[in-house]
Amino acid sequence: MTRWIKRESKQRGTSSVELALVLPVFLFVLFGLIELSVALYDKAVLTQASREGARAGIVLRQPKLTTAEIQQVVLNYTRGALISLGTSKDPVVTVVQSTPAMFPNPLSVQVDYTYTGLGLGSLMSAINQAVVLSATTTMVNE
């Protein structure tokens, strides 16, 4: 019985040391997954916003939407949906319309958003490379 007591006293504190070694790695992975999930969600929002803007631009109506109105449709969609863990900025919306005389008369909407997160965005900006999420949709006026 005295052997068992001596062995137990030698092992005292090992679980605390193991926790101290594993916990920072576990938290780094956990917060990295959370931030990656937010970035992927924002990418999906940008993709849908570019689709909404392109769809609004090609829908048959008189008069046609102007470039500024299409940009406003995209910005209205993204303002309530984007998640930012850092400072929030509006995305940059670029609308390219061909002349009405051209056939098939494509309309292209591109949305660029500089992602600023807690870790990923800050880490990448330290390397002088901002994380820019981008989505482009092209639809045809028929």
HELIX and SHEET records of a PDB file:
HELIX    1   1 THR A    2  LYS A   10  1                                   9    
HELIX    2   2 THR A   14  ILE A   58  1                                  45    
HELIX    3   3 THR A   67  ARG A   79  1                                  13    
HELIX    4   4 LEU A  120  ALA A  126  1                                   7    
SHEET    1   A 3 VAL A  92  GLN A  97  0                                        
SHEET    2   A 3 PRO A 106  TYR A 115 -1                                        
SHEET    3   A 3 VAL A 131  VAL A 140 -1                                        
END                                                                             
